[in-house]
Amino acid sequence: MSIPVRSVDVARLLASYPHVERCGQCCEYADEYLASHPAAVVLVAVLNHHDSAHLSDRLSPRAACF
């Protein structure tokens, strides 16, 4: 079993949410958007992404609005 590598920024962002921090898909999602969006916006989107079983992507350019 491999352990996913997380950036320091993603680890810092998700540190208060260990169940999300252990989710590889959510860490990748956060890493994808952190460079182009404020951290607070990415955090809300990641939590929504996790709670929606990875079906919701609020930050996608195809999303209606955030």
mmCIF file of the N, C-alpha and C atoms, coordinates in Angstrom:
data_MODEL
# 
_entry.id   MODEL 
# 
loop_
_atom_site.group_PDB 
_atom_site.id 
_atom_site.type_symbol 
_atom_site.label_atom_id 
_atom_site.label_alt_id 
_atom_site.label_comp_id 
_atom_site.label_asym_id 
_atom_site.label_entity_id 
_atom_site.label_seq_id 
_atom_site.pdbx_PDB_ins_code 
_atom_site.Cartn_x 
_atom_site.Cartn_y 
_atom_site.Cartn_z 
_atom_site.occupancy 
_atom_site.B_iso_or_equiv 
_atom_site.pdbx_formal_charge 
_atom_site.auth_seq_id 
_atom_site.auth_comp_id 
_atom_site.auth_asym_id 
_atom_site.auth_atom_id 
_atom_site.pdbx_PDB_model_num 
ATOM 1   N N  . MET A 1 1  ? 0.845   -1.179 0.000   1.00 0.00 ? 1  MET A N  1 
ATOM 2   C CA . MET A 1 1  ? 0.000   0.000  0.000   1.00 0.00 ? 1  MET A CA 1 
ATOM 3   C C  . MET A 1 1  ? 0.884   1.234  0.000   1.00 0.00 ? 1  MET A C  1 
ATOM 4   N N  . SER A 1 2  ? 0.604   2.156  -0.919  1.00 0.00 ? 2  SER A N  1 
ATOM 5   C CA . SER A 1 2  ? 1.402   3.382  -0.983  1.00 0.00 ? 2  SER A CA 1 
ATOM 6   C C  . SER A 1 2  ? 0.715   4.505  -0.214  1.00 0.00 ? 2  SER A C  1 
ATOM 7   N N  . ILE A 1 3  ? 1.516   5.363  0.337   1.00 0.00 ? 3  ILE A N  1 
ATOM 8   C CA . ILE A 1 3  ? 1.007   6.509  1.084   1.00 0.00 ? 3  ILE A CA 1 
ATOM 9   C C  . ILE A 1 3  ? 1.060   7.713  0.167   1.00 0.00 ? 3  ILE A C  1 
ATOM 10  N N  . PRO A 1 4  ? -0.095  8.383  -0.051  1.00 0.00 ? 4  PRO A N  1 
ATOM 11  C CA . PRO A 1 4  ? -0.075  9.536  -0.950  1.00 0.00 ? 4  PRO A CA 1 
ATOM 12  C C  . PRO A 1 4  ? 0.777   10.673 -0.395  1.00 0.00 ? 4  PRO A C  1 
ATOM 13  N N  . VAL A 1 5  ? 1.497   11.327 -1.277  1.00 0.00 ? 5  VAL A N  1 
ATOM 14  C CA . VAL A 1 5  ? 2.329   12.466 -0.893  1.00 0.00 ? 5  VAL A CA 1 
ATOM 15  C C  . VAL A 1 5  ? 1.473   13.725 -0.971  1.00 0.00 ? 5  VAL A C  1 
ATOM 16  N N  . ARG A 1 6  ? 1.506   14.522 0.085   1.00 0.00 ? 6  ARG A N  1 
ATOM 17  C CA . ARG A 1 6  ? 0.719   15.746 0.132   1.00 0.00 ? 6  ARG A CA 1 
ATOM 18  C C  . ARG A 1 6  ? 1.651   16.936 0.241   1.00 0.00 ? 6  ARG A C  1 
ATOM 19  N N  . SER A 1 7  ? 1.252   18.017 -0.400  1.00 0.00 ? 7  SER A N  1 
ATOM 20  C CA . SER A 1 7  ? 2.055   19.224 -0.258  1.00 0.00 ? 7  SER A CA 1 
ATOM 21  C C  . SER A 1 7  ? 1.872   19.760 1.159   1.00 0.00 ? 7  SER A C  1 
ATOM 22  N N  . VAL A 1 8  ? 2.823   20.546 1.588   1.00 0.00 ? 8  VAL A N  1 
ATOM 23  C CA . VAL A 1 8  ? 2.746   21.153 2.918   1.00 0.00 ? 8  VAL A CA 1 
ATOM 24  C C  . VAL A 1 8  ? 1.515   22.048 3.006   1.00 0.00 ? 8  VAL A C  1 
ATOM 25  N N  . ASP A 1 9  ? 1.204   22.758 1.932   1.00 0.00 ? 9  ASP A N  1 
ATOM 26  C CA . ASP A 1 9  ? 0.042   23.646 1.937   1.00 0.00 ? 9  ASP A CA 1 
ATOM 27  C C  . ASP A 1 9  ? -1.254  22.869 2.110   1.00 0.00 ? 9  ASP A C  1 
ATOM 28  N N  . VAL A 1 10 ? -1.382  21.737 1.442   1.00 0.00 ? 10 VAL A N  1 
ATOM 29  C CA . VAL A 1 10 ? -2.591  20.909 1.571   1.00 0.00 ? 10 VAL A CA 1 
ATOM 30  C C  . VAL A 1 10 ? -2.674  20.336 2.986   1.00 0.00 ? 10 VAL A C  1 
ATOM 31  N N  . ALA A 1 11 ? -1.570  19.851 3.498   1.00 0.00 ? 11 ALA A N  1 
ATOM 32  C CA . ALA A 1 11 ? -1.554  19.301 4.857   1.00 0.00 ? 11 ALA A CA 1 
ATOM 33  C C  . ALA A 1 11 ? -1.956  20.362 5.873   1.00 0.00 ? 11 ALA A C  1 
ATOM 34  N N  . ARG A 1 12 ? -1.450  21.574 5.704   1.00 0.00 ? 12 ARG A N  1 
ATOM 35  C CA . ARG A 1 12 ? -1.796  22.678 6.601   1.00 0.00 ? 12 ARG A CA 1 
ATOM 36  C C  . ARG A 1 12 ? -3.284  23.031 6.493   1.00 0.00 ? 12 ARG A C  1 
ATOM 37  N N  . LEU A 1 13 ? -3.781  23.094 5.259   1.00 0.00 ? 13 LEU A N  1 
ATOM 38  C CA . LEU A 1 13 ? -5.174  23.455 5.016   1.00 0.00 ? 13 LEU A CA 1 
ATOM 39  C C  . LEU A 1 13 ? -6.132  22.454 5.653   1.00 0.00 ? 13 LEU A C  1 
ATOM 40  N N  . LEU A 1 14 ? -5.809  21.182 5.568   1.00 0.00 ? 14 LEU A N  1 
ATOM 41  C CA . LEU A 1 14 ? -6.728  20.132 6.027   1.00 0.00 ? 14 LEU A CA 1 
ATOM 42  C C  . LEU A 1 14 ? -6.393  19.576 7.410   1.00 0.00 ? 14 LEU A C  1 
ATOM 43  N N  . ALA A 1 15 ? -5.438  20.156 8.097   1.00 0.00 ? 15 ALA A N  1 
ATOM 44  C CA . ALA A 1 15 ? -4.987  19.637 9.391   1.00 0.00 ? 15 ALA A CA 1 
ATOM 45  C C  . ALA A 1 15 ? -6.113  19.518 10.418  1.00 0.00 ? 15 ALA A C  1 
ATOM 46  N N  . SER A 1 16 ? -7.076  20.406 10.390  1.00 0.00 ? 16 SER A N  1 
ATOM 47  C CA . SER A 1 16 ? -8.178  20.362 11.355  1.00 0.00 ? 16 SER A CA 1 
ATOM 48  C C  . SER A 1 16 ? -9.255  19.352 10.971  1.00 0.00 ? 16 SER A C  1 
ATOM 49  N N  . TYR A 1 17 ? -9.097  18.726 9.829   1.00 0.00 ? 17 TYR A N  1 
ATOM 50  C CA . TYR A 1 17 ? -10.083 17.769 9.317   1.00 0.00 ? 17 TYR A CA 1 
ATOM 51  C C  . TYR A 1 17 ? -9.375  16.463 8.956   1.00 0.00 ? 17 TYR A C  1 
ATOM 52  N N  . PRO A 1 18 ? -8.953  15.684 9.964   1.00 0.00 ? 18 PRO A N  1 
ATOM 53  C CA . PRO A 1 18 ? -8.149  14.489 9.688   1.00 0.00 ? 18 PRO A CA 1 
ATOM 54  C C  . PRO A 1 18 ? -8.839  13.466 8.786   1.00 0.00 ? 18 PRO A C  1 
ATOM 55  N N  . HIS A 1 19 ? -10.165 13.357 8.874   1.00 0.00 ? 19 HIS A N  1 
ATOM 56  C CA . HIS A 1 19 ? -10.865 12.404 8.006   1.00 0.00 ? 19 HIS A CA 1 
ATOM 57  C C  . HIS A 1 19 ? -10.765 12.812 6.542   1.00 0.00 ? 19 HIS A C  1 
ATOM 58  N N  . VAL A 1 20 ? -10.684 14.103 6.281   1.00 0.00 ? 20 VAL A N  1 
ATOM 59  C CA . VAL A 1 20 ? -10.522 14.601 4.912   1.00 0.00 ? 20 VAL A CA 1 
ATOM 60  C C  . VAL A 1 20 ? -9.042  14.559 4.521   1.00 0.00 ? 20 VAL A C  1 
ATOM 61  N N  . GLU A 1 21 ? -8.171  14.868 5.459   1.00 0.00 ? 21 GLU A N  1 
ATOM 62  C CA . GLU A 1 21 ? -6.729  14.857 5.182   1.00 0.00 ? 21 GLU A CA 1 
ATOM 63  C C  . GLU A 1 21 ? -6.248  13.463 4.784   1.00 0.00 ? 21 GLU A C  1 
ATOM 64  N N  . ARG A 1 22 ? -6.886  12.426 5.301   1.00 0.00 ? 22 ARG A N  1 
ATOM 65  C CA . ARG A 1 22 ? -6.510  11.052 4.950   1.00 0.00 ? 22 ARG A CA 1 
ATOM 66  C C  . ARG A 1 22 ? -7.101  10.603 3.610   1.00 0.00 ? 22 ARG A C  1 
ATOM 67  N N  . CYS A 1 23 ? -7.954  11.418 3.014   1.00 0.00 ? 23 CYS A N  1 
ATOM 68  C CA . CYS A 1 23 ? -8.609  11.076 1.754   1.00 0.00 ? 23 CYS A CA 1 
ATOM 69  C C  . CYS A 1 23 ? -7.736  11.546 0.582   1.00 0.00 ? 23 CYS A C  1 
ATOM 70  N N  . GLY A 1 24 ? -7.173  10.614 -0.139  1.00 0.00 ? 24 GLY A N  1 
ATOM 71  C CA . GLY A 1 24 ? -6.288  10.947 -1.251  1.00 0.00 ? 24 GLY A CA 1 
ATOM 72  C C  . GLY A 1 24 ? -6.966  11.774 -2.324  1.00 0.00 ? 24 GLY A C  1 
ATOM 73  N N  . GLN A 1 25 ? -8.214  11.469 -2.638  1.00 0.00 ? 25 GLN A N  1 
ATOM 74  C CA . GLN A 1 25 ? -8.929  12.225 -3.670  1.00 0.00 ? 25 GLN A CA 1 
ATOM 75  C C  . GLN A 1 25 ? -9.120  13.676 -3.251  1.00 0.00 ? 25 GLN A C  1 
ATOM 76  N N  . CYS A 1 26 ? -9.424  13.891 -1.985  1.00 0.00 ? 26 CYS A N  1 
ATOM 77  C CA . CYS A 1 26 ? -9.633  15.261 -1.507  1.00 0.00 ? 26 CYS A CA 1 
ATOM 78  C C  . CYS A 1 26 ? -8.321  16.045 -1.460  1.00 0.00 ? 26 CYS A C  1 
ATOM 79  N N  . CYS A 1 27 ? -7.241  15.375 -1.122  1.00 0.00 ? 27 CYS A N  1 
ATOM 80  C CA . CYS A 1 27 ? -5.940  16.046 -1.114  1.00 0.00 ? 27 CYS A CA 1 
ATOM 81  C C  . CYS A 1 27 ? -5.541  16.455 -2.528  1.00 0.00 ? 27 CYS A C  1 
ATOM 82  N N  . GLU A 1 28 ? -5.778  15.592 -3.491  1.00 0.00 ? 28 GLU A N  1 
ATOM 83  C CA . GLU A 1 28 ? -5.497  15.938 -4.886  1.00 0.00 ? 28 GLU A CA 1 
ATOM 84  C C  . GLU A 1 28 ? -6.367  17.105 -5.337  1.00 0.00 ? 28 GLU A C  1 
ATOM 85  N N  . TYR A 1 29 ? -7.634  17.076 -4.938  1.00 0.00 ? 29 TYR A N  1 
ATOM 86  C CA . TYR A 1 29 ? -8.573  18.143 -5.284  1.00 0.00 ? 29 TYR A CA 1 
ATOM 87  C C  . TYR A 1 29 ? -8.064  19.481 -4.724  1.00 0.00 ? 29 TYR A C  1 
ATOM 88  N N  . ALA A 1 30 ? -7.680  19.484 -3.457  1.00 0.00 ? 30 ALA A N  1 
ATOM 89  C CA . ALA A 1 30 ? -7.178  20.708 -2.826  1.00 0.00 ? 30 ALA A CA 1 
ATOM 90  C C  . ALA A 1 30 ? -5.909  21.191 -3.520  1.00 0.00 ? 30 ALA A C  1 
ATOM 91  N N  . ASP A 1 31 ? -5.015  20.282 -3.804  1.00 0.00 ? 31 ASP A N  1 
ATOM 92  C CA . ASP A 1 31 ? -3.747  20.637 -4.441  1.00 0.00 ? 31 ASP A CA 1 
ATOM 93  C C  . ASP A 1 31 ? -3.972  21.247 -5.823  1.00 0.00 ? 31 ASP A C  1 
ATOM 94  N N  . GLU A 1 32 ? -4.974  20.747 -6.524  1.00 0.00 ? 32 GLU A N  1 
ATOM 95  C CA . GLU A 1 32 ? -5.275  21.241 -7.874  1.00 0.00 ? 32 GLU A CA 1 
ATOM 96  C C  . GLU A 1 32 ? -5.701  22.712 -7.861  1.00 0.00 ? 32 GLU A C  1 
ATOM 97  N N  . TYR A 1 33 ? -6.416  23.137 -6.833  1.00 0.00 ? 33 TYR A N  1 
ATOM 98  C CA . TYR A 1 33 ? -6.993  24.481 -6.823  1.00 0.00 ? 33 TYR A CA 1 
ATOM 99  C C  . TYR A 1 33 ? -6.278  25.496 -5.920  1.00 0.00 ? 33 TYR A C  1 
ATOM 100 N N  . LEU A 1 34 ? -5.402  25.047 -5.042  1.00 0.00 ? 34 LEU A N  1 
ATOM 101 C CA . LEU A 1 34 ? -4.789  25.983 -4.084  1.00 0.00 ? 34 LEU A CA 1 
ATOM 102 C C  . LEU A 1 34 ? -3.993  27.103 -4.736  1.00 0.00 ? 34 LEU A C  1 
ATOM 103 N N  . ALA A 1 35 ? -3.390  26.857 -5.838  1.00 0.00 ? 35 ALA A N  1 
ATOM 104 C CA . ALA A 1 35 ? -2.571  27.893 -6.479  1.00 0.00 ? 35 ALA A CA 1 
ATOM 105 C C  . ALA A 1 35 ? -3.415  28.998 -7.101  1.00 0.00 ? 35 ALA A C  1 
ATOM 106 N N  . SER A 1 36 ? -4.660  28.682 -7.437  1.00 0.00 ? 36 SER A N  1 
ATOM 107 C CA . SER A 1 36 ? -5.472  29.658 -8.169  1.00 0.00 ? 36 SER A CA 1 
ATOM 108 C C  . SER A 1 36 ? -6.654  30.223 -7.381  1.00 0.00 ? 36 SER A C  1 
ATOM 109 N N  . HIS A 1 37 ? -6.853  29.769 -6.148  1.00 0.00 ? 37 HIS A N  1 
ATOM 110 C CA . HIS A 1 37 ? -7.980  30.247 -5.335  1.00 0.00 ? 37 HIS A CA 1 
ATOM 111 C C  . HIS A 1 37 ? -7.512  30.480 -3.902  1.00 0.00 ? 37 HIS A C  1 
ATOM 112 N N  . PRO A 1 38 ? -8.186  31.368 -3.175  1.00 0.00 ? 38 PRO A N  1 
ATOM 113 C CA . PRO A 1 38 ? -7.849  31.574 -1.760  1.00 0.00 ? 38 PRO A CA 1 
ATOM 114 C C  . PRO A 1 38 ? -8.055  30.291 -0.953  1.00 0.00 ? 38 PRO A C  1 
ATOM 115 N N  . ALA A 1 39 ? -7.228  30.091 0.053   1.00 0.00 ? 39 ALA A N  1 
ATOM 116 C CA . ALA A 1 39 ? -7.283  28.871 0.860   1.00 0.00 ? 39 ALA A CA 1 
ATOM 117 C C  . ALA A 1 39 ? -8.658  28.652 1.488   1.00 0.00 ? 39 ALA A C  1 
ATOM 118 N N  . ALA A 1 40 ? -9.298  29.702 1.968   1.00 0.00 ? 40 ALA A N  1 
ATOM 119 C CA . ALA A 1 40 ? -10.614 29.553 2.596   1.00 0.00 ? 40 ALA A CA 1 
ATOM 120 C C  . ALA A 1 40 ? -11.654 29.022 1.608   1.00 0.00 ? 40 ALA A C  1 
ATOM 121 N N  . VAL A 1 41 ? -11.584 29.482 0.375   1.00 0.00 ? 41 VAL A N  1 
ATOM 122 C CA . VAL A 1 41 ? -12.512 29.020 -0.657  1.00 0.00 ? 41 VAL A CA 1 
ATOM 123 C C  . VAL A 1 41 ? -12.236 27.554 -0.986  1.00 0.00 ? 41 VAL A C  1 
ATOM 124 N N  . VAL A 1 42 ? -10.968 27.196 -1.078  1.00 0.00 ? 42 VAL A N  1 
ATOM 125 C CA . VAL A 1 42 ? -10.594 25.810 -1.376  1.00 0.00 ? 42 VAL A CA 1 
ATOM 126 C C  . VAL A 1 42 ? -11.036 24.890 -0.238  1.00 0.00 ? 42 VAL A C  1 
ATOM 127 N N  . LEU A 1 43 ? -10.877 25.322 0.997   1.00 0.00 ? 43 LEU A N  1 
ATOM 128 C CA . LEU A 1 43 ? -11.286 24.505 2.138   1.00 0.00 ? 43 LEU A CA 1 
ATOM 129 C C  . LEU A 1 43 ? -12.777 24.194 2.075   1.00 0.00 ? 43 LEU A C  1 
ATOM 130 N N  . VAL A 1 44 ? -13.597 25.191 1.848   1.00 0.00 ? 44 VAL A N  1 
ATOM 131 C CA . VAL A 1 44 ? -15.047 24.969 1.753   1.00 0.00 ? 44 VAL A CA 1 
ATOM 132 C C  . VAL A 1 44 ? -15.356 24.005 0.609   1.00 0.00 ? 44 VAL A C  1 
ATOM 133 N N  . ALA A 1 45 ? -14.712 24.195 -0.518  1.00 0.00 ? 45 ALA A N  1 
ATOM 134 C CA . ALA A 1 45 ? -14.959 23.335 -1.673  1.00 0.00 ? 45 ALA A CA 1 
ATOM 135 C C  . ALA A 1 45 ? -14.508 21.898 -1.408  1.00 0.00 ? 45 ALA A C  1 
ATOM 136 N N  . VAL A 1 46 ? -13.377 21.719 -0.729  1.00 0.00 ? 46 VAL A N  1 
ATOM 137 C CA . VAL A 1 46 ? -12.885 20.371 -0.419  1.00 0.00 ? 46 VAL A CA 1 
ATOM 138 C C  . VAL A 1 46 ? -13.843 19.666 0.540   1.00 0.00 ? 46 VAL A C  1 
ATOM 139 N N  . LEU A 1 47 ? -14.299 20.370 1.558   1.00 0.00 ? 47 LEU A N  1 
ATOM 140 C CA . LEU A 1 47 ? -15.241 19.749 2.500   1.00 0.00 ? 47 LEU A CA 1 
ATOM 141 C C  . LEU A 1 47 ? -16.533 19.350 1.789   1.00 0.00 ? 47 LEU A C  1 
ATOM 142 N N  . ASN A 1 48 ? -17.011 20.200 0.892   1.00 0.00 ? 48 ASN A N  1 
ATOM 143 C CA . ASN A 1 48 ? -18.197 19.863 0.103   1.00 0.00 ? 48 ASN A CA 1 
ATOM 144 C C  . ASN A 1 48 ? -17.919 18.676 -0.812  1.00 0.00 ? 48 ASN A C  1 
ATOM 145 N N  . HIS A 1 49 ? -16.758 18.676 -1.419  1.00 0.00 ? 49 HIS A N  1 
ATOM 146 C CA . HIS A 1 49 ? -16.359 17.585 -2.311  1.00 0.00 ? 49 HIS A CA 1 
ATOM 147 C C  . HIS A 1 49 ? -16.351 16.253 -1.545  1.00 0.00 ? 49 HIS A C  1 
ATOM 148 N N  . HIS A 1 50 ? -15.794 16.257 -0.350  1.00 0.00 ? 50 HIS A N  1 
ATOM 149 C CA . HIS A 1 50 ? -15.722 15.045 0.467   1.00 0.00 ? 50 HIS A CA 1 
ATOM 150 C C  . HIS A 1 50 ? -17.122 14.590 0.888   1.00 0.00 ? 50 HIS A C  1 
ATOM 151 N N  . ASP A 1 51 ? -17.927 15.527 1.358   1.00 0.00 ? 51 ASP A N  1 
ATOM 152 C CA . ASP A 1 51 ? -19.277 15.194 1.826   1.00 0.00 ? 51 ASP A CA 1 
ATOM 153 C C  . ASP A 1 51 ? -20.193 14.721 0.703   1.00 0.00 ? 51 ASP A C  1 
ATOM 154 N N  . SER A 1 52 ? -19.885 15.095 -0.516  1.00 0.00 ? 52 SER A N  1 
ATOM 155 C CA . SER A 1 52 ? -20.714 14.685 -1.651  1.00 0.00 ? 52 SER A CA 1 
ATOM 156 C C  . SER A 1 52 ? -20.209 13.384 -2.290  1.00 0.00 ? 52 SER A C  1 
ATOM 157 N N  . ALA A 1 53 ? -19.361 12.670 -1.588  1.00 0.00 ? 53 ALA A N  1 
ATOM 158 C CA . ALA A 1 53 ? -18.759 11.434 -2.098  1.00 0.00 ? 53 ALA A CA 1 
ATOM 159 C C  . ALA A 1 53 ? -17.978 11.710 -3.384  1.00 0.00 ? 53 ALA A C  1 
ATOM 160 N N  . HIS A 1 54 ? -17.326 12.867 -3.428  1.00 0.00 ? 54 HIS A N  1 
ATOM 161 C CA . HIS A 1 54 ? -16.454 13.287 -4.526  1.00 0.00 ? 54 HIS A CA 1 
ATOM 162 C C  . HIS A 1 54 ? -17.208 13.558 -5.823  1.00 0.00 ? 54 HIS A C  1 
ATOM 163 N N  . LEU A 1 55 ? -18.475 13.893 -5.713  1.00 0.00 ? 55 LEU A N  1 
ATOM 164 C CA . LEU A 1 55 ? -19.265 14.188 -6.907  1.00 0.00 ? 55 LEU A CA 1 
ATOM 165 C C  . LEU A 1 55 ? -19.387 15.682 -7.175  1.00 0.00 ? 55 LEU A C  1 
ATOM 166 N N  . SER A 1 56 ? -19.238 16.502 -6.154  1.00 0.00 ? 56 SER A N  1 
ATOM 167 C CA . SER A 1 56 ? -19.391 17.947 -6.304  1.00 0.00 ? 56 SER A CA 1 
ATOM 168 C C  . SER A 1 56 ? -18.032 18.601 -6.513  1.00 0.00 ? 56 SER A C  1 
ATOM 169 N N  . ASP A 1 57 ? -17.956 19.473 -7.505  1.00 0.00 ? 57 ASP A N  1 
ATOM 170 C CA . ASP A 1 57 ? -16.732 20.226 -7.768  1.00 0.00 ? 57 ASP A CA 1 
ATOM 171 C C  . ASP A 1 57 ? -17.104 21.689 -7.941  1.00 0.00 ? 57 ASP A C  1 
ATOM 172 N N  . ARG A 1 58 ? -17.188 22.393 -6.838  1.00 0.00 ? 58 ARG A N  1 
ATOM 173 C CA . ARG A 1 58 ? -17.617 23.795 -6.852  1.00 0.00 ? 58 ARG A CA 1 
ATOM 174 C C  . ARG A 1 58 ? -16.633 24.714 -7.558  1.00 0.00 ? 58 ARG A C  1 
ATOM 175 N N  . LEU A 1 59 ? -15.399 24.325 -7.657  1.00 0.00 ? 59 LEU A N  1 
ATOM 176 C CA . LEU A 1 59 ? -14.396 25.207 -8.244  1.00 0.00 ? 59 LEU A CA 1 
ATOM 177 C C  . LEU A 1 59 ? -14.158 24.951 -9.721  1.00 0.00 ? 59 LEU A C  1 
ATOM 178 N N  . SER A 1 60 ? -14.801 23.971 -10.261 1.00 0.00 ? 60 SER A N  1 
ATOM 179 C CA . SER A 1 60 ? -14.650 23.668 -11.681 1.00 0.00 ? 60 SER A CA 1 
ATOM 180 C C  . SER A 1 60 ? -15.207 24.842 -12.509 1.00 0.00 ? 60 SER A C  1 
ATOM 181 N N  . PRO A 1 61 ? -14.552 25.169 -13.593 1.00 0.00 ? 61 PRO A N  1 
ATOM 182 C CA . PRO A 1 61 ? -15.075 26.228 -14.458 1.00 0.00 ? 61 PRO A CA 1 
ATOM 183 C C  . PRO A 1 61 ? -16.464 25.885 -15.002 1.00 0.00 ? 61 PRO A C  1 
ATOM 184 N N  . ARG A 1 62 ? -16.818 24.610 -14.992 1.00 0.00 ? 62 ARG A N  1 
ATOM 185 C CA . ARG A 1 62 ? -18.141 24.184 -15.479 1.00 0.00 ? 62 ARG A CA 1 
ATOM 186 C C  . ARG A 1 62 ? -19.227 24.338 -14.412 1.00 0.00 ? 62 ARG A C  1 
ATOM 187 N N  . ALA A 1 63 ? -18.855 24.616 -13.169 1.00 0.00 ? 63 ALA A N  1 
ATOM 188 C CA . ALA A 1 63 ? -19.853 24.784 -12.105 1.00 0.00 ? 63 ALA A CA 1 
ATOM 189 C C  . ALA A 1 63 ? -20.637 26.071 -12.354 1.00 0.00 ? 63 ALA A C  1 
ATOM 190 N N  . ALA A 1 64 ? -21.908 26.037 -12.049 1.00 0.00 ? 64 ALA A N  1 
ATOM 191 C CA . ALA A 1 64 ? -22.794 27.179 -12.311 1.00 0.00 ? 64 ALA A CA 1 
ATOM 192 C C  . ALA A 1 64 ? -22.303 28.430 -11.573 1.00 0.00 ? 64 ALA A C  1 
ATOM 193 N N  . CYS A 1 65 ? -22.069 28.314 -10.282 1.00 0.00 ? 65 CYS A N  1 
ATOM 194 C CA . CYS A 1 65 ? -21.553 29.433 -9.494  1.00 0.00 ? 65 CYS A CA 1 
ATOM 195 C C  . CYS A 1 65 ? -21.091 28.891 -8.158  1.00 0.00 ? 65 CYS A C  1 
ATOM 196 N N  . PHE A 1 66 ? -20.301 29.660 -7.458  1.00 0.00 ? 66 PHE A N  1 
ATOM 197 C CA . PHE A 1 66 ? -19.827 29.258 -6.136  1.00 0.00 ? 66 PHE A CA 1 
ATOM 198 C C  . PHE A 1 66 ? -20.407 30.166 -5.097  1.00 0.00 ? 66 PHE A C  1 
# 
